[in-house]
């Protein structure tokens, strides 16, 4: 398989609210059409509605949205200043990474990862 691009589609009962959170609070840049967010060099996060998505995420740990950053302390502080609550605070991993986890308005787990081998 030769994959030419990658995106993850997060569905929500309230996609507008979720889109605003990722744009205005997390600060992800929108693509040219403003229907998705650019993440890294070649990936995108899309937010959409779905007829079978209702309420909060039932298993938020099932799919983890990982955002790799250069300075986890700086990025976490900026999000906390905007009212984002973290459920994990700069936990050190055996492989050398550092992870902080917060939830989006639908309860999905979003992780900031800093890895400097």
C-alpha positions, 0 to 999 in steps of 0.5 A: 500500500502506498499512502499519499496522505493521512487524516483523522475524522472526528465525528461529533453531535456538535461538530461546530463546537468541536471545530471552534475548540480545535481552532480557537483554543488548541490553535490548530491552523485550518486548511485553505477550505477551512473544513479541516486542520493542518497537523504537521507536514502531511496530516489533517484533522477533520471535524464532522457530524455523524448520525450515530454519534451521540453525547460524550466519547464512550471510550476516549482512550480507544483512539488517542489524538497525538500532537507532537510539540517541541516544548510541552511545558509552553504548549500546556501552559498556553492551553491551561491559560485558556481553561483546558484541564489536563488529566495527565501532567507531563508524564515521563515514558520509559522510551524517553517521551513526555506526555500530557493529556487533556480532553476536548469538549466531546471527551476525546483524549488529546495528548501533547507529546514531546520527544527529544531522544 
